[in-house]
Amino acid sequence: MTPASTVIPPGDRCPVCHESTPEETEWWTLRSHHPTSEGEVEYCVGNCGCLAVLVDGEMVKSLAANRR
């Protein structure tokens, strides 16, 4: 992925908070990435505000947006 990459989740729902998104919406935006001994680590923020950490494309950690 490049820093400007975006991903649309399958089913058009956030895998973290399950919020839906309108069709053709860019859902995830890659904020940062770097190589580690465990693989390529990517930090992404969703259109809903959730955060996700991926290692080699697999989500290993997530944080739901705080909605008040």
mmCIF file as Biopython writes it, N, C-alpha, C and O atoms, coordinates in Angstrom:
data_model
#
loop_
_atom_site.group_PDB
_atom_site.id
_atom_site.type_symbol
_atom_site.label_atom_id
_atom_site.label_alt_id
_atom_site.label_comp_id
_atom_site.label_asym_id
_atom_site.label_entity_id
_atom_site.label_seq_id
_atom_site.pdbx_PDB_ins_code
_atom_site.Cartn_x
_atom_site.Cartn_y
_atom_site.Cartn_z
_atom_site.occupancy
_atom_site.B_iso_or_equiv
_atom_site.auth_seq_id
_atom_site.auth_asym_id
_atom_site.pdbx_PDB_model_num
ATOM 1   N N  . MET A ? 1  ? 0.841   -1.194 0.000  1.0 0.0 1  A 1 
ATOM 2   C CA . MET A ? 1  ? 0.000   0.000  0.000  1.0 0.0 1  A 1 
ATOM 3   C C  . MET A ? 1  ? 0.875   1.242  0.000  1.0 0.0 1  A 1 
ATOM 4   O O  . MET A ? 1  ? 1.971   1.249  0.559  1.0 0.0 1  A 1 
ATOM 5   N N  . THR A ? 2  ? 0.382   2.271  -0.623 1.0 0.0 2  A 1 
ATOM 6   C CA . THR A ? 2  ? 1.084   3.541  -0.598 1.0 0.0 2  A 1 
ATOM 7   C C  . THR A ? 2  ? 0.386   4.457  0.394  1.0 0.0 2  A 1 
ATOM 8   O O  . THR A ? 2  ? -0.765  4.197  0.746  1.0 0.0 2  A 1 
ATOM 9   N N  . PRO A ? 3  ? 1.032   5.514  0.859  1.0 0.0 3  A 1 
ATOM 10  C CA . PRO A ? 3  ? 0.410   6.394  1.853  1.0 0.0 3  A 1 
ATOM 11  C C  . PRO A ? 3  ? -0.936  6.969  1.424  1.0 0.0 3  A 1 
ATOM 12  O O  . PRO A ? 3  ? -1.736  7.339  2.284  1.0 0.0 3  A 1 
ATOM 13  N N  . ALA A ? 4  ? -1.208  7.054  0.141  1.0 0.0 4  A 1 
ATOM 14  C CA . ALA A ? 4  ? -2.482  7.615  -0.312 1.0 0.0 4  A 1 
ATOM 15  C C  . ALA A ? 4  ? -3.522  6.521  -0.560 1.0 0.0 4  A 1 
ATOM 16  O O  . ALA A ? 4  ? -4.619  6.817  -1.034 1.0 0.0 4  A 1 
ATOM 17  N N  . SER A ? 5  ? -3.199  5.273  -0.251 1.0 0.0 5  A 1 
ATOM 18  C CA . SER A ? 5  ? -4.111  4.163  -0.529 1.0 0.0 5  A 1 
ATOM 19  C C  . SER A ? 5  ? -5.354  4.222  0.340  1.0 0.0 5  A 1 
ATOM 20  O O  . SER A ? 5  ? -5.326  4.710  1.469  1.0 0.0 5  A 1 
ATOM 21  N N  . THR A ? 6  ? -6.433  3.717  -0.211 1.0 0.0 6  A 1 
ATOM 22  C CA . THR A ? 6  ? -7.666  3.568  0.547  1.0 0.0 6  A 1 
ATOM 23  C C  . THR A ? 6  ? -8.236  2.198  0.236  1.0 0.0 6  A 1 
ATOM 24  O O  . THR A ? 6  ? -7.976  1.633  -0.826 1.0 0.0 6  A 1 
ATOM 25  N N  . VAL A ? 7  ? -9.005  1.674  1.155  1.0 0.0 7  A 1 
ATOM 26  C CA . VAL A ? 7  ? -9.591  0.354  1.004  1.0 0.0 7  A 1 
ATOM 27  C C  . VAL A ? 7  ? -11.066 0.434  1.348  1.0 0.0 7  A 1 
ATOM 28  O O  . VAL A ? 7  ? -11.445 1.099  2.312  1.0 0.0 7  A 1 
ATOM 29  N N  . ILE A ? 8  ? -11.903 -0.238 0.568  1.0 0.0 8  A 1 
ATOM 30  C CA . ILE A ? 8  ? -13.330 -0.345 0.883  1.0 0.0 8  A 1 
ATOM 31  C C  . ILE A ? 8  ? -13.540 -1.724 1.474  1.0 0.0 8  A 1 
ATOM 32  O O  . ILE A ? 8  ? -13.220 -2.716 0.819  1.0 0.0 8  A 1 
ATOM 33  N N  . PRO A ? 9  ? -14.069 -1.828 2.693  1.0 0.0 9  A 1 
ATOM 34  C CA . PRO A ? 9  ? -14.215 -3.131 3.338  1.0 0.0 9  A 1 
ATOM 35  C C  . PRO A ? 9  ? -15.289 -3.981 2.676  1.0 0.0 9  A 1 
ATOM 36  O O  . PRO A ? 9  ? -16.240 -3.446 2.106  1.0 0.0 9  A 1 
ATOM 37  N N  . PRO A ? 10 ? -15.145 -5.315 2.747  1.0 0.0 10 A 1 
ATOM 38  C CA . PRO A ? 10 ? -16.201 -6.176 2.200  1.0 0.0 10 A 1 
ATOM 39  C C  . PRO A ? 10 ? -17.500 -5.966 2.965  1.0 0.0 10 A 1 
ATOM 40  O O  . PRO A ? 10 ? -17.488 -5.787 4.183  1.0 0.0 10 A 1 
ATOM 41  N N  . GLY A ? 11 ? -18.609 -5.989 2.256  1.0 0.0 11 A 1 
ATOM 42  C CA . GLY A ? 11 ? -19.907 -5.802 2.899  1.0 0.0 11 A 1 
ATOM 43  C C  . GLY A ? 11 ? -20.211 -4.358 3.232  1.0 0.0 11 A 1 
ATOM 44  O O  . GLY A ? 11 ? -21.249 -4.075 3.829  1.0 0.0 11 A 1 
ATOM 45  N N  . ASP A ? 12 ? -19.327 -3.426 2.860  1.0 0.0 12 A 1 
ATOM 46  C CA . ASP A ? 12 ? -19.528 -1.999 3.099  1.0 0.0 12 A 1 
ATOM 47  C C  . ASP A ? 12 ? -19.794 -1.676 4.564  1.0 0.0 12 A 1 
ATOM 48  O O  . ASP A ? 12 ? -20.572 -0.770 4.861  1.0 0.0 12 A 1 
ATOM 49  N N  . ARG A ? 13 ? -19.161 -2.401 5.484  1.0 0.0 13 A 1 
ATOM 50  C CA . ARG A ? 13 ? -19.278 -2.143 6.918  1.0 0.0 13 A 1 
ATOM 51  C C  . ARG A ? 13 ? -17.892 -2.141 7.541  1.0 0.0 13 A 1 
ATOM 52  O O  . ARG A ? 13 ? -17.015 -2.906 7.139  1.0 0.0 13 A 1 
ATOM 53  N N  . CYS A ? 14 ? -17.708 -1.282 8.516  1.0 0.0 14 A 1 
ATOM 54  C CA . CYS A ? 14 ? -16.451 -1.231 9.258  1.0 0.0 14 A 1 
ATOM 55  C C  . CYS A ? 14 ? -16.321 -2.527 10.064 1.0 0.0 14 A 1 
ATOM 56  O O  . CYS A ? 14 ? -17.261 -2.900 10.767 1.0 0.0 14 A 1 
ATOM 57  N N  . PRO A ? 15 ? -15.182 -3.223 9.980  1.0 0.0 15 A 1 
ATOM 58  C CA . PRO A ? 15 ? -15.004 -4.445 10.754 1.0 0.0 15 A 1 
ATOM 59  C C  . PRO A ? 15 ? -14.809 -4.180 12.246 1.0 0.0 15 A 1 
ATOM 60  O O  . PRO A ? 15 ? -14.820 -5.119 13.041 1.0 0.0 15 A 1 
ATOM 61  N N  . VAL A ? 16 ? -14.631 -2.932 12.633 1.0 0.0 16 A 1 
ATOM 62  C CA . VAL A ? 16 ? -14.409 -2.575 14.036 1.0 0.0 16 A 1 
ATOM 63  C C  . VAL A ? 16 ? -15.723 -2.190 14.708 1.0 0.0 16 A 1 
ATOM 64  O O  . VAL A ? 16 ? -16.093 -2.787 15.719 1.0 0.0 16 A 1 
ATOM 65  N N  . CYS A ? 17 ? -16.441 -1.191 14.159 1.0 0.0 17 A 1 
ATOM 66  C CA . CYS A ? 17 ? -17.678 -0.704 14.790 1.0 0.0 17 A 1 
ATOM 67  C C  . CYS A ? 17 ? -18.933 -1.142 14.049 1.0 0.0 17 A 1 
ATOM 68  O O  . CYS A ? 17 ? -20.042 -0.943 14.544 1.0 0.0 17 A 1 
ATOM 69  N N  . HIS A ? 18 ? -18.773 -1.741 12.860 1.0 0.0 18 A 1 
ATOM 70  C CA . HIS A ? 18 ? -19.861 -2.251 12.020 1.0 0.0 18 A 1 
ATOM 71  C C  . HIS A ? 18 ? -20.751 -1.161 11.447 1.0 0.0 18 A 1 
ATOM 72  O O  . HIS A ? 18 ? -21.866 -1.445 11.008 1.0 0.0 18 A 1 
ATOM 73  N N  . GLU A ? 19 ? -20.279 0.083  11.442 1.0 0.0 19 A 1 
ATOM 74  C CA . GLU A ? 19 ? -21.026 1.173  10.809 1.0 0.0 19 A 1 
ATOM 75  C C  . GLU A ? 19 ? -21.009 0.964  9.304  1.0 0.0 19 A 1 
ATOM 76  O O  . GLU A ? 19 ? -19.994 0.563  8.735  1.0 0.0 19 A 1 
ATOM 77  N N  . SER A ? 20 ? -22.137 1.237  8.663  1.0 0.0 20 A 1 
ATOM 78  C CA . SER A ? 20 ? -22.210 1.081  7.213  1.0 0.0 20 A 1 
ATOM 79  C C  . SER A ? 20 ? -21.728 2.354  6.530  1.0 0.0 20 A 1 
ATOM 80  O O  . SER A ? 20 ? -21.641 3.418  7.143  1.0 0.0 20 A 1 
ATOM 81  N N  . THR A ? 21 ? -21.418 2.216  5.252  1.0 0.0 21 A 1 
ATOM 82  C CA . THR A ? 21 ? -20.953 3.349  4.467  1.0 0.0 21 A 1 
ATOM 83  C C  . THR A ? 21 ? -21.697 3.371  3.134  1.0 0.0 21 A 1 
ATOM 84  O O  . THR A ? 21 ? -22.034 2.314  2.601  1.0 0.0 21 A 1 
ATOM 85  N N  . PRO A ? 22 ? -21.953 4.542  2.597  1.0 0.0 22 A 1 
ATOM 86  C CA . PRO A ? 22 ? -22.597 4.611  1.282  1.0 0.0 22 A 1 
ATOM 87  C C  . PRO A ? 22 ? -21.695 3.978  0.221  1.0 0.0 22 A 1 
ATOM 88  O O  . PRO A ? 22 ? -20.475 3.925  0.380  1.0 0.0 22 A 1 
ATOM 89  N N  . GLU A ? 23 ? -22.310 3.501  -0.859 1.0 0.0 23 A 1 
ATOM 90  C CA . GLU A ? 23 ? -21.539 2.921  -1.952 1.0 0.0 23 A 1 
ATOM 91  C C  . GLU A ? 23 ? -20.542 3.936  -2.494 1.0 0.0 23 A 1 
ATOM 92  O O  . GLU A ? 23 ? -20.761 5.146  -2.445 1.0 0.0 23 A 1 
ATOM 93  N N  . GLU A ? 24 ? -19.438 3.402  -3.014 1.0 0.0 24 A 1 
ATOM 94  C CA . GLU A ? 24 ? -18.387 4.195  -3.652 1.0 0.0 24 A 1 
ATOM 95  C C  . GLU A ? 24 ? -17.672 5.139  -2.695 1.0 0.0 24 A 1 
ATOM 96  O O  . GLU A ? 24 ? -16.985 6.058  -3.142 1.0 0.0 24 A 1 
ATOM 97  N N  . THR A ? 25 ? -17.819 4.934  -1.394 1.0 0.0 25 A 1 
ATOM 98  C CA . THR A ? 25 ? -17.111 5.768  -0.418 1.0 0.0 25 A 1 
ATOM 99  C C  . THR A ? 25 ? -15.765 5.147  -0.110 1.0 0.0 25 A 1 
ATOM 100 O O  . THR A ? 25 ? -15.677 3.939  0.113  1.0 0.0 25 A 1 
ATOM 101 N N  . GLU A ? 26 ? -14.730 5.943  -0.095 1.0 0.0 26 A 1 
ATOM 102 C CA . GLU A ? 26 ? -13.421 5.455  0.325  1.0 0.0 26 A 1 
ATOM 103 C C  . GLU A ? 26 ? -13.466 5.301  1.833  1.0 0.0 26 A 1 
ATOM 104 O O  . GLU A ? 26 ? -13.654 6.283  2.551  1.0 0.0 26 A 1 
ATOM 105 N N  . TRP A ? 27 ? -13.297 4.083  2.320  1.0 0.0 27 A 1 
ATOM 106 C CA . TRP A ? 27 ? -13.518 3.810  3.734  1.0 0.0 27 A 1 
ATOM 107 C C  . TRP A ? 27 ? -12.250 3.965  4.561  1.0 0.0 27 A 1 
ATOM 108 O O  . TRP A ? 27 ? -12.246 4.746  5.512  1.0 0.0 27 A 1 
ATOM 109 N N  . TRP A ? 28 ? -11.184 3.258  4.240  1.0 0.0 28 A 1 
ATOM 110 C CA . TRP A ? 28 ? -9.941  3.292  5.020  1.0 0.0 28 A 1 
ATOM 111 C C  . TRP A ? 28 ? -8.887  4.134  4.324  1.0 0.0 28 A 1 
ATOM 112 O O  . TRP A ? 28 ? -8.726  4.072  3.105  1.0 0.0 28 A 1 
ATOM 113 N N  . THR A ? 29 ? -8.174  4.921  5.116  1.0 0.0 29 A 1 
ATOM 114 C CA . THR A ? 29 ? -7.063  5.713  4.599  1.0 0.0 29 A 1 
ATOM 115 C C  . THR A ? 29 ? -5.806  5.313  5.350  1.0 0.0 29 A 1 
ATOM 116 O O  . THR A ? 29 ? -5.772  5.332  6.581  1.0 0.0 29 A 1 
ATOM 117 N N  . LEU A ? 30 ? -4.785  4.957  4.610  1.0 0.0 30 A 1 
ATOM 118 C CA . LEU A ? 30 ? -3.506  4.587  5.201  1.0 0.0 30 A 1 
ATOM 119 C C  . LEU A ? 30 ? -2.822  5.844  5.725  1.0 0.0 30 A 1 
ATOM 120 O O  . LEU A ? 30 ? -2.574  6.781  4.966  1.0 0.0 30 A 1 
ATOM 121 N N  . ARG A ? 31 ? -2.519  5.866  7.012  1.0 0.0 31 A 1 
ATOM 122 C CA . ARG A ? 31 ? -1.896  7.036  7.632  1.0 0.0 31 A 1 
ATOM 123 C C  . ARG A ? 31 ? -0.382  6.897  7.732  1.0 0.0 31 A 1 
ATOM 124 O O  . ARG A ? 31 ? 0.347   7.885  7.641  1.0 0.0 31 A 1 
ATOM 125 N N  . SER A ? 32 ? 0.089   5.655  7.923  1.0 0.0 32 A 1 
ATOM 126 C CA . SER A ? 32 ? 1.519   5.426  8.083  1.0 0.0 32 A 1 
ATOM 127 C C  . SER A ? 32 ? 1.810   3.953  7.835  1.0 0.0 32 A 1 
ATOM 128 O O  . SER A ? 32 ? 0.944   3.100  8.028  1.0 0.0 32 A 1 
ATOM 129 N N  . HIS A ? 33 ? 3.019   3.664  7.411  1.0 0.0 33 A 1 
ATOM 130 C CA . HIS A ? 33 ? 3.441   2.275  7.258  1.0 0.0 33 A 1 
ATOM 131 C C  . HIS A ? 33 ? 4.962   2.192  7.350  1.0 0.0 33 A 1 
ATOM 132 O O  . HIS A ? 33 ? 5.669   3.136  6.998  1.0 0.0 33 A 1 
ATOM 133 N N  . HIS A ? 34 ? 5.450   1.057  7.824  1.0 0.0 34 A 1 
ATOM 134 C CA . HIS A ? 34 ? 6.892   0.842  7.884  1.0 0.0 34 A 1 
ATOM 135 C C  . HIS A ? 34 ? 7.186   -0.648 8.050  1.0 0.0 34 A 1 
ATOM 136 O O  . HIS A ? 34 ? 6.364   -1.396 8.580  1.0 0.0 34 A 1 
ATOM 137 N N  . PRO A ? 35 ? 8.364   -1.071 7.591  1.0 0.0 35 A 1 
ATOM 138 C CA . PRO A ? 35 ? 8.749   -2.471 7.743  1.0 0.0 35 A 1 
ATOM 139 C C  . PRO A ? 35 ? 9.246   -2.741 9.163  1.0 0.0 35 A 1 
ATOM 140 O O  . PRO A ? 35 ? 9.885   -1.888 9.778  1.0 0.0 35 A 1 
ATOM 141 N N  . THR A ? 36 ? 8.946   -3.932 9.674  1.0 0.0 36 A 1 
ATOM 142 C CA . THR A ? 36 ? 9.457   -4.377 10.969 1.0 0.0 36 A 1 
ATOM 143 C C  . THR A ? 36 ? 9.937   -5.812 10.803 1.0 0.0 36 A 1 
ATOM 144 O O  . THR A ? 36 ? 9.783   -6.403 9.735  1.0 0.0 36 A 1 
ATOM 145 N N  . SER A ? 37 ? 10.512  -6.365 11.850 1.0 0.0 37 A 1 
ATOM 146 C CA . SER A ? 37 ? 10.951  -7.758 11.792 1.0 0.0 37 A 1 
ATOM 147 C C  . SER A ? 37 ? 9.754   -8.707 11.704 1.0 0.0 37 A 1 
ATOM 148 O O  . SER A ? 37 ? 9.911   -9.857 11.294 1.0 0.0 37 A 1 
ATOM 149 N N  . GLU A ? 38 ? 8.561   -8.241 12.084 1.0 0.0 38 A 1 
ATOM 150 C CA . GLU A ? 38 ? 7.338   -9.052 12.024 1.0 0.0 38 A 1 
ATOM 151 C C  . GLU A ? 38 ? 6.630   -8.928 10.676 1.0 0.0 38 A 1 
ATOM 152 O O  . GLU A ? 38 ? 5.733   -9.717 10.380 1.0 0.0 38 A 1 
ATOM 153 N N  . GLY A ? 39 ? 7.014   -7.960 9.862  1.0 0.0 39 A 1 
ATOM 154 C CA . GLY A ? 39 ? 6.384   -7.716 8.562  1.0 0.0 39 A 1 
ATOM 155 C C  . GLY A ? 39 ? 6.060   -6.250 8.385  1.0 0.0 39 A 1 
ATOM 156 O O  . GLY A ? 39 ? 6.433   -5.418 9.212  1.0 0.0 39 A 1 
ATOM 157 N N  . GLU A ? 40 ? 5.359   -5.932 7.295  1.0 0.0 40 A 1 
ATOM 158 C CA . GLU A ? 40 ? 4.970   -4.557 6.995  1.0 0.0 40 A 1 
ATOM 159 C C  . GLU A ? 40 ? 3.810   -4.140 7.906  1.0 0.0 40 A 1 
ATOM 160 O O  . GLU A ? 40 ? 2.750   -4.766 7.889  1.0 0.0 40 A 1 
ATOM 161 N N  . VAL A ? 41 ? 4.013   -3.086 8.697  1.0 0.0 41 A 1 
ATOM 162 C CA . VAL A ? 41 ? 2.988   -2.594 9.615  1.0 0.0 41 A 1 
ATOM 163 C C  . VAL A ? 41 ? 2.328   -1.368 8.989  1.0 0.0 41 A 1 
ATOM 164 O O  . VAL A ? 41 ? 3.005   -0.462 8.504  1.0 0.0 41 A 1 
ATOM 165 N N  . GLU A ? 42 ? 0.972   -1.355 9.008  1.0 0.0 42 A 1 
ATOM 166 C CA . GLU A ? 42 ? 0.208   -0.251 8.452  1.0 0.0 42 A 1 
ATOM 167 C C  . GLU A ? 42 ? -0.765  0.267  9.499  1.0 0.0 42 A 1 
ATOM 168 O O  . GLU A ? 42 ? -1.399  -0.516 10.206 1.0 0.0 42 A 1 
ATOM 169 N N  . TYR A ? 43 ? -0.882  1.574  9.597  1.0 0.0 43 A 1 
ATOM 170 C CA . TYR A ? 43 ? -1.815  2.230  10.510 1.0 0.0 43 A 1 
ATOM 171 C C  . TYR A ? 43 ? -2.863  2.927  9.656  1.0 0.0 43 A 1 
ATOM 172 O O  . TYR A ? 43 ? -2.531  3.792  8.845  1.0 0.0 43 A 1 
ATOM 173 N N  . CYS A ? 44 ? -4.134  2.551  9.836  1.0 0.0 44 A 1 
ATOM 174 C CA . CYS A ? 44 ? -5.212  3.073  9.004  1.0 0.0 44 A 1 
ATOM 175 C C  . CYS A ? 44 ? -6.303  3.694  9.867  1.0 0.0 44 A 1 
ATOM 176 O O  . CYS A ? 44 ? -6.541  3.263  10.996 1.0 0.0 44 A 1 
ATOM 177 N N  . VAL A ? 45 ? -6.963  4.715  9.318  1.0 0.0 45 A 1 
ATOM 178 C CA . VAL A ? 45 ? -8.116  5.322  9.985  1.0 0.0 45 A 1 
ATOM 179 C C  . VAL A ? 45 ? -9.312  5.173  9.059  1.0 0.0 45 A 1 
ATOM 180 O O  . VAL A ? 45 ? -9.216  5.409  7.854  1.0 0.0 45 A 1 
ATOM 181 N N  . GLY A ? 46 ? -10.440 4.779  9.639  1.0 0.0 46 A 1 
ATOM 182 C CA . GLY A ? 46 ? -11.659 4.583  8.858  1.0 0.0 46 A 1 
ATOM 183 C C  . GLY A ? 46 ? -12.458 5.855  8.713  1.0 0.0 46 A 1 
ATOM 184 O O  . GLY A ? 46 ? -12.269 6.813  9.463  1.0 0.0 46 A 1 
ATOM 185 N N  . ASN A ? 47 ? -13.343 5.857  7.754  1.0 0.0 47 A 1 
ATOM 186 C CA . ASN A ? 47 ? -14.241 6.982  7.537  1.0 0.0 47 A 1 
ATOM 187 C C  . ASN A ? 47 ? -15.085 7.256  8.786  1.0 0.0 47 A 1 
ATOM 188 O O  . ASN A ? 47 ? -15.529 8.383  9.005  1.0 0.0 47 A 1 
ATOM 189 N N  . CYS A ? 48 ? -15.303 6.217  9.604  1.0 0.0 48 A 1 
ATOM 190 C CA . CYS A ? 48 ? -16.098 6.330  10.822 1.0 0.0 48 A 1 
ATOM 191 C C  . CYS A ? 48 ? -15.262 6.814  12.014 1.0 0.0 48 A 1 
ATOM 192 O O  . CYS A ? 48 ? -15.815 7.115  13.072 1.0 0.0 48 A 1 
ATOM 193 N N  . GLY A ? 49 ? -13.935 6.891  11.848 1.0 0.0 49 A 1 
ATOM 194 C CA . GLY A ? 49 ? -13.059 7.336  12.922 1.0 0.0 49 A 1 
ATOM 195 C C  . GLY A ? 49 ? -12.331 6.216  13.629 1.0 0.0 49 A 1 
ATOM 196 O O  . GLY A ? 49 ? -11.474 6.476  14.474 1.0 0.0 49 A 1 
ATOM 197 N N  . CYS A ? 50 ? -12.653 4.969  13.304 1.0 0.0 50 A 1 
ATOM 198 C CA . CYS A ? 50 ? -11.968 3.836  13.926 1.0 0.0 50 A 1 
ATOM 199 C C  . CYS A ? 50 ? -10.525 3.744  13.418 1.0 0.0 50 A 1 
ATOM 200 O O  . CYS A ? 50 ? -10.211 4.179  12.310 1.0 0.0 50 A 1 
ATOM 201 N N  . LEU A ? 51 ? -9.668  3.174  14.245 1.0 0.0 51 A 1 
ATOM 202 C CA . LEU A ? 51 ? -8.270  2.973  13.878 1.0 0.0 51 A 1 
ATOM 203 C C  . LEU A ? 51 ? -7.993  1.483  13.761 1.0 0.0 51 A 1 
ATOM 204 O O  . LEU A ? 51 ? -8.577  0.679  14.487 1.0 0.0 51 A 1 
ATOM 205 N N  . ALA A ? 52 ? -7.098  1.113  12.843 1.0 0.0 52 A 1 
ATOM 206 C CA . ALA A ? 52 ? -6.729  -0.286 12.674 1.0 0.0 52 A 1 
ATOM 207 C C  . ALA A ? 52 ? -5.235  -0.380 12.425 1.0 0.0 52 A 1 
ATOM 208 O O  . ALA A ? 52 ? -4.650  0.454  11.733 1.0 0.0 52 A 1 
ATOM 209 N N  . VAL A ? 53 ? -4.625  -1.414 13.004 1.0 0.0 53 A 1 
ATOM 210 C CA . VAL A ? 53 ? -3.212  -1.712 12.783 1.0 0.0 53 A 1 
ATOM 211 C C  . VAL A ? 53 ? -3.160  -3.057 12.070 1.0 0.0 53 A 1 
ATOM 212 O O  . VAL A ? 53 ? -3.732  -4.042 12.537 1.0 0.0 53 A 1 
ATOM 213 N N  . LEU A ? 54 ? -2.472  -3.087 10.938 1.0 0.0 54 A 1 
ATOM 214 C CA . LEU A ? 54 ? -2.349  -4.308 10.160 1.0 0.0 54 A 1 
ATOM 215 C C  . LEU A ? 54 ? -0.881  -4.713 10.057 1.0 0.0 54 A 1 
ATOM 216 O O  . LEU A ? 54 ? 0.001   -3.861 9.953  1.0 0.0 54 A 1 
ATOM 217 N N  . VAL A ? 55 ? -0.629  -6.013 10.086 1.0 0.0 55 A 1 
ATOM 218 C CA . VAL A ? 55 ? 0.701   -6.554 9.830  1.0 0.0 55 A 1 
ATOM 219 C C  . VAL A ? 55 ? 0.565   -7.470 8.627  1.0 0.0 55 A 1 
ATOM 220 O O  . VAL A ? 55 ? -0.176  -8.452 8.665  1.0 0.0 55 A 1 
ATOM 221 N N  . ASP A ? 56 ? 1.278   -7.148 7.567  1.0 0.0 56 A 1 
ATOM 222 C CA . ASP A ? 56 ? 1.189   -7.884 6.305  1.0 0.0 56 A 1 
ATOM 223 C C  . ASP A ? 56 ? -0.257  -8.056 5.842  1.0 0.0 56 A 1 
ATOM 224 O O  . ASP A ? 56 ? -0.624  -9.122 5.347  1.0 0.0 56 A 1 
ATOM 225 N N  . GLY A ? 57 ? -1.078  -7.019 5.999  1.0 0.0 57 A 1 
ATOM 226 C CA . GLY A ? 57 ? -2.453  -7.022 5.515  1.0 0.0 57 A 1 
ATOM 227 C C  . GLY A ? 57 ? -3.473  -7.641 6.449  1.0 0.0 57 A 1 
ATOM 228 O O  . GLY A ? 57 ? -4.665  -7.620 6.143  1.0 0.0 57 A 1 
ATOM 229 N N  . GLU A ? 58 ? -3.052  -8.191 7.577  1.0 0.0 58 A 1 
ATOM 230 C CA . GLU A ? 58 ? -3.968  -8.795 8.539  1.0 0.0 58 A 1 
ATOM 231 C C  . GLU A ? 58 ? -4.158  -7.858 9.730  1.0 0.0 58 A 1 
ATOM 232 O O  . GLU A ? 58 ? -3.180  -7.392 10.314 1.0 0.0 58 A 1 
ATOM 233 N N  . MET A ? 59 ? -5.423  -7.576 10.094 1.0 0.0 59 A 1 
ATOM 234 C CA . MET A ? 59 ? -5.687  -6.693 11.223 1.0 0.0 59 A 1 
ATOM 235 C C  . MET A ? 59 ? -5.259  -7.377 12.525 1.0 0.0 59 A 1 
ATOM 236 O O  . MET A ? 59 ? -5.710  -8.480 12.833 1.0 0.0 59 A 1 
ATOM 237 N N  . VAL A ? 60 ? -4.385  -6.709 13.282 1.0 0.0 60 A 1 
ATOM 238 C CA . VAL A ? 60 ? -3.901  -7.275 14.546 1.0 0.0 60 A 1 
ATOM 239 C C  . VAL A ? 60 ? -4.376  -6.478 15.749 1.0 0.0 60 A 1 
ATOM 240 O O  . VAL A ? 60 ? -4.333  -6.968 16.877 1.0 0.0 60 A 1 
ATOM 241 N N  . LYS A ? 61 ? -4.827  -5.260 15.517 1.0 0.0 61 A 1 
ATOM 242 C CA . LYS A ? 61 ? -5.291  -4.403 16.613 1.0 0.0 61 A 1 
ATOM 243 C C  . LYS A ? 61 ? -6.268  -3.390 16.036 1.0 0.0 61 A 1 
ATOM 244 O O  . LYS A ? 61 ? -6.116  -2.950 14.896 1.0 0.0 61 A 1 
ATOM 245 N N  . SER A ? 62 ? -7.276  -3.019 16.829 1.0 0.0 62 A 1 
ATOM 246 C CA . SER A ? 62 ? -8.222  -1.997 16.374 1.0 0.0 62 A 1 
ATOM 247 C C  . SER A ? 62 ? -8.713  -1.206 17.569 1.0 0.0 62 A 1 
ATOM 248 O O  . SER A ? 62 ? -8.638  -1.657 18.712 1.0 0.0 62 A 1 
ATOM 249 N N  . LEU A ? 63 ? -9.216  -0.019 17.281 1.0 0.0 63 A 1 
ATOM 250 C CA . LEU A ? 63 ? -9.744  0.862  18.297 1.0 0.0 63 A 1 
ATOM 251 C C  . LEU A ? 63 ? -10.969 1.544  17.722 1.0 0.0 63 A 1 
ATOM 252 O O  . LEU A ? 63 ? -10.869 2.273  16.736 1.0 0.0 63 A 1 
ATOM 253 N N  . ALA A ? 64 ? -12.132 1.313  18.331 1.0 0.0 64 A 1 
ATOM 254 C CA . ALA A ? 64 ? -13.365 1.928  17.858 1.0 0.0 64 A 1 
ATOM 255 C C  . ALA A ? 64 ? -13.363 3.422  18.160 1.0 0.0 64 A 1 
ATOM 256 O O  . ALA A ? 64 ? -12.794 3.861  19.159 1.0 0.0 64 A 1 
ATOM 257 N N  . ALA A ? 65 ? -14.001 4.196  17.293 1.0 0.0 65 A 1 
ATOM 258 C CA . ALA A ? 65 ? -14.127 5.629  17.503 1.0 0.0 65 A 1 
ATOM 259 C C  . ALA A ? 65 ? -14.978 5.893  18.740 1.0 0.0 65 A 1 
ATOM 260 O O  . ALA A ? 65 ? -15.929 5.160  19.010 1.0 0.0 65 A 1 
ATOM 261 N N  . ASN A ? 66 ? -14.643 6.922  19.479 1.0 0.0 66 A 1 
ATOM 262 C CA . ASN A ? 66 ? -15.394 7.301  20.652 1.0 0.0 66 A 1 
ATOM 263 C C  . ASN A ? 66 ? -16.494 8.260  20.225 1.0 0.0 66 A 1 
ATOM 264 O O  . ASN A ? 66 ? -16.229 9.430  19.945 1.0 0.0 66 A 1 
ATOM 265 N N  . ARG A ? 67 ? -17.728 7.770  20.174 1.0 0.0 67 A 1 
ATOM 266 C CA . ARG A ? 67 ? -18.856 8.610  19.756 1.0 0.0 67 A 1 
ATOM 267 C C  . ARG A ? 67 ? -19.627 9.066  20.976 1.0 0.0 67 A 1 
ATOM 268 O O  . ARG A ? 67 ? -20.092 8.245  21.766 1.0 0.0 67 A 1 
ATOM 269 N N  . ARG A ? 68 ? -19.765 10.363 21.133 1.0 0.0 68 A 1 
ATOM 270 C CA . ARG A ? 68 ? -20.480 10.923 22.283 1.0 0.0 68 A 1 
ATOM 271 C C  . ARG A ? 68 ? -21.693 11.660 21.829 1.0 0.0 68 A 1 
ATOM 272 O O  . ARG A ? 68 ? -22.429 12.204 22.653 1.0 0.0 68 A 1 
#
